[in-house]
Every structure is written in structure tokens, then in C-alpha cells.
Amino acid sequence: MTARGIIIAAPHSGAGKTTVTLAVLAALTRRGLSVRAAKAGPDYIDPAYHAAAIGSPSVNLDSWAMPGSLLDYLAAQAADGADIFIIEGVMGLFDGAAGTAGQRGATADLAARFGLPVVLVLDVSRQAQSAAAVVRGFASHDPAVQIAGVILNRVASERHRALVADAIEALGIAVLGAVPREATLALPERHLGLVQAGEHADLDALLARLAAMAARHIDLNAIVIAAAPLGAAGSANRTAALPPPGQRIALASDRAFTFAYPHLVNAWRSAGAEIMAFSPLADEPPPESADSCWLPGGYPELHADALAAARRFADGLRQFSQTRPVHGECGGYMVLGASLEDAAGISHAMTGLLGHATSFAKRKLHLGYRSARLLSDSVLGGKGAVLRGHEFHYASLTAAGNDEAFAELCDAEGSTLGKTGGRRGRVTGTFFHAIATAV
């Protein structure tokens, strides 16, 4: 049977779409439905919350960084066998990069590509009937994007709900729920977004509260009925996913290193690679039987003291790099450098496999889609290969070092941003997060 899906989106960031999405996921799962989930755009944190709510992995779907064939493959794979497939949007429904329609990284791209209706989450905390004008605009903005209904969020009272709902329903658009303003339902945040699911002190209890809230305040039956068959625009395959960096990949995995995209790790496994997890925070070196090492992003700045003290890890990584490739992305790149300055201004020695130094005390937001042209052969591809991905970090480069540059970056509009990252022998690293090969 063809999987049925729906998208939960919002007019802007901060409207509460992640909280509402988790509530719906948890509530439908508790009803006994087979629920699958995905996240629009480049995001490591929200999919982990999805997975906790439904008990199965969630995947990223990114129309800017991923070619259509990979999007179709990942969506079909994620939805296979599900009673309902729910995609959580990113930013505002139509927000994305400038460029070709359908390839902007916008949630609306996915709605149009897969023919899925949208449930719009509206933060009505500072308006009443004016919300109907917002809904009218979103409903008519793009004929390829269907608004199935709205969920009102942060409703102050029954009178407030009625004023907003009556105005919206007069447009012929269904109000599928009204969530009251409740601080106890808020998700904790830190500098890159939400606190990670694995660090939440009482995640099971929060998910139970969210599920109960959805059962009381959201028409779950109407959401299931509104879901539409998942369509696809072309042939589905995963060939644009990055090739495995080795046959046996040592993957750093703990609270300092968590930002590894599931679609990449799954693609490596499907290509026959073995993933060998190890923990730098537990002072573990990469397994000796591995033939490559991958240090993903995460929050090394929160664990700089422990990482600096992890001598067995650092010595083992140095020995490993003498004969096998080591690659670090973002947080992993910071750990490959000479030093890392934490938020308090204290400098901690890192592994020194590359010569740069980074600081979290000198914070500056680096955010956006990036294409990267590799300047030499590496585990990410051959010289001249172009990858698509993104940057999202507050750390600053305080010393560039004298290593060879790793790649040349462009932004989403194609403007050159200069060279980035470093290479020394078999060691490479960059703030750039790779998502897929450009085609």
C-alpha cells in the first residue's frame, strides 16, 4: 500500500512546530499506528527527538543539498510500511535559498515534490482574527502547496481560540487543534538550537506530556485523514550519498560527537562498510582494526577540558593517522586543531594533527548552505569533486595554521567564500558539513 504523509510547517521559526510535531508523533505512536518521520533541511537535533517519539530513525530531506533522486529514495525508504509519514518543516514554509524553484531547501519544495498537504502551526500569542489573513496568504501563495489545515499554538483562553478559529474557518480552512500556552511543554535550548535528545533529563516524561496534550487539544483523526499518498517526481536512488571513507570506519560517537547524518551512515553500511563507534570522551582511541576515522560535529566546546585530558584518545589518533585517513567535520575539525578556547576564555590543547586554533569565546555565527570543491583527493572524493552541505557554528578560527587548504567554498547563490579547512598528510578537516555530492 502506498504510504500516506503530511507535512507540519509554520509561517516562521519559533512558532512551535517542533513541539507540535513531537506531540503528534508521540500521540499517534501511542495509538498503535506505525509512524515514520523526517526533518526538512540540515538539522541533526530534531530527528533525534523524532526517533525518541516514534521508536525508529528519522531522516533529513533537503531539496537544496540533495538531488531529486536521493530525496525520492530517502522519503520512500523512510515511509515504507508506515501508517503515516510526517515531515517536520524548517524555518517558514516558503523560506529557503535563492535559486531554482523546487531546489531552494524550502519545506514547500517537499510539499510540491511529494504532493503532501501541509498543516500550518500558527503562533497566535500576539494576534487574534489577523491570523486569518496570514493563513489566507499562505493558502494562496503557491498552487502546488496545499494547506490542509492549521493548528493554533500558544492560545491564551477559550475566547481567544474562538476568535481566531472562527476567522480562519470562514476561509474554508480547517482548524485542527488549539494548543494552550504552557511553559512546561517547552523544549530546552542551547546555542545551536535544542538541547540534544540524549541529554534531556526527562525525555520520556516530556513525550508523555506532549502526547497527552495532543490527545486533548489536536484532532489526530483529522490529521490522519488529511494525509495523502506519497508521490515522487523521478527515479529514486541513493548514488549521490557520499561514498564510505573506508571499509571499516571508526566513528567518534558520544556527547561531544553526535552530528553524523543518518542517511550518510546508512549509505555507508549499505555499501558494505562496517561502522565502529568509539568514544573520545571515554578516552578511547579509534579501533586499531579500522581503516579510516571520522570525527563528526557536535559540542566539543562543552567538553574541552575532558577532551584535552583524554591522552589515550589523542595518542591513539595520532598513531592511527600515520597510516590511515582521519577526517573531522566542524566539531571534529576543532578537535584536530592545536587548541580550543572555551566560552570562559580558557584555552585547551587539542590533538594538534592540524595547525589551526579555534575559539568559542570569540563567538560569531556562521550559517548557511555551502558547496565545496575539493582541492585534492580525500575520503570525501577526488580532487575537483563538488559536494553540497552547510555550515552552522559559532566558533571562530583564531589561528589559521599553515596546512594546505582542504576545499574552496561557495554559498547557496554561488558566490565564492574562499578556501577552508586543512590537510596535513592523511588528516583533513573543515567546518563544512557534507550532505551529498553535487550532480
C-alpha positions as CSV (number, residue, x, y, z in Angstrom):
1,M,0.0,0.0,0.0
2,T,1.3,3.5,-0.8
3,A,2.4,5.3,2.3
4,R,0.4,8.4,3.2
5,G,2.1,11.5,4.5
6,I,1.7,15.0,5.7
7,I,4.0,18.0,6.5
8,I,3.9,20.1,9.7
9,A,5.2,23.5,8.9
10,A,4.9,27.1,10.2
11,P,5.0,30.7,8.8
12,H,8.3,31.4,10.7
13,S,10.9,29.9,13.0
14,G,9.9,29.8,16.7
15,A,6.2,29.1,16.1
16,G,6.4,25.8,17.9
17,K,6.4,23.3,15.0
18,T,8.9,21.0,16.7
19,T,6.9,20.8,19.9
20,V,3.7,20.2,17.9
21,T,5.4,17.7,15.7
22,L,6.7,15.7,18.6
23,A,3.3,15.8,20.3
24,V,1.6,14.4,17.2
25,L,4.3,11.8,16.6
26,A,4.1,10.6,20.2
27,A,0.3,10.6,20.4
28,L,-0.2,8.7,17.1
29,T,2.5,6.2,18.1
30,R,0.7,5.6,21.4
31,R,-2.4,4.9,19.4
32,G,-0.6,1.9,17.9
33,L,0.0,3.4,14.5
34,S,3.2,2.8,12.6
35,V,4.6,6.3,12.4
36,R,7.7,7.4,10.5
37,A,9.2,10.9,10.4
38,A,11.6,13.2,8.6
39,K,13.1,16.6,9.0
40,A,13.3,19.2,6.2
41,G,16.7,20.8,5.9
42,P,20.1,20.4,7.5
43,D,19.3,19.6,11.2
44,Y,20.9,17.0,13.5
45,I,18.9,17.6,16.6
46,D,15.2,17.4,15.7
47,P,15.5,14.0,14.1
48,A,16.8,12.5,17.3
49,Y,13.7,13.8,19.1
50,H,11.6,12.3,16.4
51,A,13.3,9.0,16.8
52,A,12.7,9.1,20.6
53,A,9.0,9.8,20.0
54,I,8.3,7.0,17.4
55,G,11.0,4.4,18.3
56,S,12.5,4.4,14.8
57,P,15.1,6.6,13.0
58,S,14.1,9.9,11.3
59,V,15.8,11.1,8.1
60,N,16.8,14.6,6.7
61,L,15.3,15.7,3.4
62,D,17.0,18.7,1.9
63,S,15.9,20.0,-1.6
64,W,19.0,22.3,-1.9
65,A,21.7,19.9,-0.9
66,M,20.2,16.6,-2.2
67,P,19.4,15.9,-5.8
68,G,15.9,14.8,-6.5
69,S,16.8,11.1,-6.9
70,L,18.2,11.0,-3.4
71,L,15.3,12.9,-2.0
72,D,12.9,10.4,-3.5
73,Y,14.9,7.4,-2.3
74,L,15.2,8.6,1.3
75,A,11.5,9.6,1.5
76,A,10.3,6.3,0.0
77,Q,12.6,4.3,2.3
78,A,11.6,6.3,5.4
79,A,7.8,5.9,4.7
80,D,7.9,2.3,3.7
81,G,5.5,0.2,5.8
82,A,4.2,3.2,7.7
83,D,0.6,4.0,8.5
84,I,1.6,7.7,8.3
85,F,4.7,9.6,7.4
86,I,5.2,13.0,9.0
87,I,7.8,15.6,7.8
88,E,8.6,18.5,10.1
89,G,9.4,21.7,8.2
90,V,12.3,24.1,8.6
91,M,12.1,27.9,9.2
92,G,9.0,29.3,7.5
93,L,7.1,27.2,4.9
94,F,8.5,29.0,1.9
95,D,11.8,30.1,3.3
96,G,15.0,28.8,1.6
97,A,17.9,29.9,-0.5
98,A,17.6,31.9,-3.7
99,G,17.6,29.8,-6.8
100,T,15.7,27.4,-8.9
101,A,12.1,26.6,-7.7
102,G,12.0,23.2,-6.1
103,Q,15.7,23.3,-5.2
104,R,15.8,26.0,-2.5
105,G,15.9,23.9,0.6
106,A,12.3,25.1,1.5
107,T,9.7,23.0,3.1
108,A,7.4,24.0,0.3
109,D,9.7,22.2,-2.1
110,L,9.0,18.9,-0.4
111,A,5.3,19.6,-0.3
112,A,5.2,20.2,-4.0
113,R,7.6,17.3,-4.9
114,F,5.8,14.7,-2.9
115,G,2.3,16.0,-3.2
116,L,1.9,16.2,0.5
117,P,-0.6,18.5,2.3
118,V,0.6,21.0,4.9
119,V,-0.6,21.5,8.4
120,L,0.4,25.0,9.4
121,V,1.3,25.7,13.0
122,L,0.4,29.3,14.0
123,D,1.8,31.1,17.0
124,V,-1.3,33.3,17.8
125,S,0.1,34.6,21.2
126,R,0.1,38.2,19.9
127,Q,-2.9,38.2,17.5
128,A,-6.5,37.1,17.0
129,Q,-8.5,37.5,13.8
130,S,-5.5,38.8,12.0
131,A,-4.2,35.2,11.9
132,A,-6.8,34.5,9.2
133,A,-5.0,37.0,6.9
134,V,-1.8,35.1,7.4
135,V,-3.5,31.8,6.6
136,R,-5.1,33.3,3.5
137,G,-1.7,34.4,2.2
138,F,-0.1,31.0,2.8
139,A,-3.0,29.1,1.3
140,S,-2.9,31.1,-1.9
141,H,0.8,31.8,-2.3
142,D,1.7,28.6,-4.3
143,P,-0.9,26.5,-6.1
144,A,1.4,23.5,-5.8
145,V,1.3,23.7,-2.0
146,Q,-2.0,22.6,-0.3
147,I,-2.8,23.8,3.2
148,A,-4.8,21.0,4.8
149,G,-5.5,22.9,8.0
150,V,-3.9,24.8,10.9
151,I,-3.0,24.2,14.5
152,L,-3.2,27.2,16.7
153,N,-0.3,27.4,19.2
154,R,0.0,29.4,22.4
155,V,-3.7,30.1,22.8
156,A,-4.4,32.3,25.8
157,S,-8.1,31.3,26.5
158,E,-11.2,29.8,25.1
159,R,-12.4,33.2,23.9
160,H,-9.0,33.7,22.2
161,R,-9.3,30.4,20.5
162,A,-12.8,31.1,19.3
163,L,-11.9,34.5,17.8
164,V,-9.0,33.0,15.8
165,A,-10.7,29.8,14.8
166,D,-13.9,31.4,13.6
167,A,-12.0,33.8,11.4
168,I,-9.9,31.0,9.8
169,E,-12.8,28.6,9.3
170,A,-14.6,31.4,7.5
171,L,-12.0,30.9,4.8
172,G,-12.9,27.3,4.4
173,I,-9.7,26.1,6.1
174,A,-10.0,23.6,8.9
175,V,-8.6,24.3,12.4
176,L,-7.2,21.0,13.5
177,G,-6.2,22.0,17.0
178,A,-5.6,24.7,19.6
179,V,-2.7,24.2,21.9
180,P,-2.7,26.3,25.1
181,R,0.2,28.4,26.3
182,E,2.1,26.1,28.6
183,A,5.8,26.6,29.6
184,T,6.0,23.0,30.8
185,L,5.8,21.9,27.2
186,A,8.8,24.0,26.0
187,L,11.9,22.2,24.9
188,P,15.2,23.3,26.4
189,E,17.6,25.2,24.1
190,R,21.3,26.0,23.8
191,H,23.4,27.9,21.2
192,L,22.9,25.6,18.2
193,G,19.2,25.0,18.9
194,L,17.5,22.5,21.2
195,V,19.4,20.6,23.8
196,Q,20.1,17.2,22.3
197,A,17.6,14.4,22.9
198,G,20.1,12.2,24.6
199,E,20.9,14.9,27.1
200,H,17.3,15.7,28.1
201,A,17.0,14.8,31.7
202,D,13.4,13.5,31.5
203,L,12.6,13.0,27.8
204,D,10.2,10.1,28.3
205,A,8.1,12.1,30.7
206,L,8.1,15.1,28.3
207,L,7.0,13.0,25.4
208,A,4.2,11.5,27.5
209,R,3.0,15.1,28.4
210,L,3.2,16.1,24.8
211,A,1.2,13.0,23.7
212,A,-1.5,13.7,26.3
213,M,-1.6,17.4,25.2
214,A,-2.1,16.3,21.6
215,A,-4.9,13.9,22.5
216,R,-6.7,16.7,24.3
217,H,-6.1,19.6,22.0
218,I,-5.4,18.3,18.5
219,D,-7.8,16.4,16.2
220,L,-5.5,13.5,15.5
221,N,-8.1,11.7,13.4
222,A,-8.4,14.6,11.1
223,I,-4.6,14.7,10.6
224,V,-4.5,11.0,9.7
225,I,-7.4,11.5,7.2
226,A,-5.7,14.6,5.7
227,A,-2.5,12.7,4.9
228,A,-2.1,12.0,1.2
229,P,-0.2,9.3,-0.8
230,L,3.5,9.9,-1.1
231,G,4.3,10.8,-4.6
232,A,7.7,11.2,-6.3
233,A,8.9,13.2,-9.2
234,G,11.6,10.9,-10.6
235,S,13.5,7.7,-10.2
236,A,14.8,7.1,-6.7
237,N,18.4,6.1,-5.9
238,R,21.0,6.9,-3.3
239,T,24.0,7.3,-5.6
240,A,24.5,10.9,-4.6
241,A,25.1,10.0,-0.9
242,L,28.8,10.2,-0.1
243,P,30.9,7.0,-0.7
244,P,32.2,5.4,2.5
245,P,35.5,6.8,3.7
246,G,36.7,3.3,4.3
247,Q,35.7,-0.3,4.7
248,R,35.8,-0.2,8.5
249,I,35.0,3.3,9.7
250,A,36.0,4.4,13.2
251,L,33.2,6.8,14.0
252,A,33.5,9.1,17.1
253,S,30.2,8.8,18.9
254,D,29.4,10.4,22.3
255,R,28.1,13.6,23.8
256,A,30.9,15.6,22.1
257,F,30.5,14.0,18.7
258,T,26.9,13.5,17.7
259,F,26.3,15.3,14.4
260,A,26.5,12.4,11.9
261,Y,23.7,12.4,9.3
262,P,21.8,9.1,9.4
263,H,21.4,9.0,5.6
264,L,25.2,9.0,5.2
265,V,25.9,6.4,7.9
266,N,23.1,4.2,6.4
267,A,24.6,4.6,2.9
268,W,28.0,3.6,4.1
269,R,26.5,0.5,5.7
270,S,24.5,-0.3,2.6
271,A,27.8,-0.1,0.6
272,G,29.2,-2.8,2.8
273,A,31.2,-0.6,5.3
274,E,31.3,-1.5,9.0
275,I,30.8,1.3,11.4
276,M,33.0,1.0,14.6
277,A,31.8,3.5,17.2
278,F,34.3,4.8,19.8
279,S,34.2,7.5,22.5
280,P,36.9,10.2,22.8
281,L,35.2,11.4,26.0
282,A,35.8,7.9,27.5
283,D,39.4,8.3,26.4
284,E,39.1,5.6,23.7
285,P,41.3,5.6,20.7
286,P,40.0,4.7,17.2
287,P,39.8,0.9,16.9
288,E,43.0,-0.5,15.6
289,S,41.2,-2.7,13.0
290,A,39.5,0.3,11.4
291,D,40.9,1.7,8.1
292,S,39.6,5.2,8.4
293,C,38.5,7.6,11.2
294,W,35.6,10.1,11.1
295,L,35.2,12.8,13.8
296,P,31.7,14.3,13.2
297,G,30.5,17.6,14.6
298,G,28.9,18.1,18.0
299,Y,29.7,20.1,21.1
300,P,33.5,19.7,21.8
301,E,33.4,23.2,23.4
302,L,31.3,21.9,26.2
303,H,33.7,19.1,26.9
304,A,37.0,20.8,26.0
305,D,38.6,20.0,29.4
306,A,37.8,16.3,29.2
307,L,39.0,16.1,25.6
308,A,42.2,17.8,26.5
309,A,42.8,15.2,29.3
310,A,42.0,12.3,27.0
311,R,45.6,11.4,26.3
312,R,44.9,7.8,25.2
313,F,42.5,9.1,22.6
314,A,44.9,11.8,21.3
315,D,47.9,9.5,21.2
316,G,45.9,6.7,19.5
317,L,44.5,9.1,16.9
318,R,48.0,10.4,16.1
319,Q,49.3,6.9,15.7
320,F,46.2,6.0,13.6
321,S,46.8,9.0,11.3
322,Q,50.3,7.9,10.4
323,T,48.9,5.1,8.2
324,R,45.2,5.8,7.7
325,P,42.9,8.7,6.9
326,V,41.3,10.9,9.6
327,H,38.6,13.4,8.8
328,G,36.9,15.9,11.1
329,E,33.8,17.9,10.4
330,C,33.1,21.1,12.4
331,G,33.5,20.0,16.0
332,G,35.7,17.2,14.8
333,Y,37.8,19.8,12.9
334,M,38.1,21.8,16.1
335,V,39.5,18.8,18.0
336,L,42.0,18.1,15.2
337,G,43.5,21.6,15.7
338,A,46.2,22.8,18.1
339,S,43.9,24.3,20.7
340,L,40.2,25.2,21.5
341,E,39.3,28.2,23.6
342,D,36.1,27.6,25.6
343,A,33.3,30.1,26.4
344,A,35.1,31.2,29.6
345,G,38.2,32.1,27.6
346,I,40.3,29.1,28.8
347,S,42.5,27.5,26.1
348,H,42.7,23.7,26.0
349,A,45.2,21.7,24.0
350,M,43.7,19.6,21.3
351,T,45.2,16.8,19.2
352,G,47.4,19.1,17.1
353,L,47.0,17.0,14.0
354,L,46.3,20.2,12.1
355,G,47.8,23.6,12.9
356,H,44.7,25.8,13.4
357,A,43.2,27.1,16.6
358,T,39.6,27.8,17.4
359,S,37.7,29.8,20.0
360,F,34.2,29.7,21.4
361,A,34.8,32.7,23.5
362,K,35.1,34.8,20.3
363,R,31.7,33.8,19.0
364,K,30.4,34.5,15.5
365,L,27.5,32.8,13.8
366,H,28.5,31.0,10.6
367,L,25.3,29.7,9.0
368,G,24.2,28.7,5.5
369,Y,24.3,26.3,2.6
370,R,27.7,25.7,1.1
371,S,29.1,23.9,-2.0
372,A,32.7,22.7,-1.6
373,R,35.1,21.9,-4.3
374,L,37.8,19.6,-3.0
375,L,41.4,20.8,-3.6
376,S,42.9,17.3,-3.5
377,D,42.0,13.7,-3.2
378,S,40.4,12.8,0.1
379,V,38.0,10.5,1.8
380,L,35.2,12.8,0.6
381,G,36.1,12.3,-3.1
382,G,38.7,13.1,-5.7
383,K,40.3,16.4,-6.5
384,G,37.8,18.7,-8.1
385,A,34.8,16.9,-6.8
386,V,31.9,19.2,-5.6
387,L,29.9,18.4,-2.5
388,R,26.8,20.2,-1.1
389,G,26.3,20.8,2.6
390,H,26.2,23.6,5.1
391,E,28.0,25.4,7.9
392,F,26.4,26.0,11.3
393,H,28.8,27.0,14.1
394,Y,29.6,29.8,16.5
395,A,33.3,29.0,16.9
396,S,35.8,31.3,15.3
397,L,39.1,30.4,13.7
398,T,41.7,32.4,15.7
399,A,44.8,30.9,14.0
400,A,44.8,29.5,10.5
401,G,47.9,27.5,10.8
402,N,50.0,26.6,7.7
403,D,48.3,23.4,6.5
404,E,47.2,23.0,2.9
405,A,43.6,24.2,2.3
406,F,41.0,21.4,2.1
407,A,38.3,22.9,-0.1
408,E,37.1,26.0,-1.8
409,L,33.6,27.1,-0.7
410,C,30.7,28.9,-2.4
411,D,27.5,30.0,-0.8
412,A,24.0,28.9,-2.0
413,E,24.0,31.7,-4.6
414,G,27.3,30.6,-6.0
415,S,29.4,33.5,-4.5
416,T,33.0,32.4,-3.7
417,L,33.7,32.4,0.0
418,G,37.4,31.4,-0.2
419,K,39.3,28.4,0.9
420,T,38.5,26.4,4.0
421,G,39.8,23.7,6.3
422,G,43.1,22.0,6.3
423,R,45.1,19.0,5.1
424,R,48.3,17.6,6.6
425,G,49.3,14.1,5.4
426,R,46.3,11.8,5.8
427,V,44.5,14.2,8.1
428,T,41.8,16.5,6.8
429,G,39.2,18.7,8.4
430,T,36.8,21.6,7.8
431,F,33.8,23.4,9.4
432,F,31.8,22.3,6.3
433,H,29.2,19.5,6.9
434,A,28.8,17.3,3.8
435,I,25.3,16.1,2.8
436,A,25.6,14.8,-0.7
437,T,27.6,15.0,-3.9
438,A,26.6,17.7,-6.4
439,V,25.1,16.4,-9.7
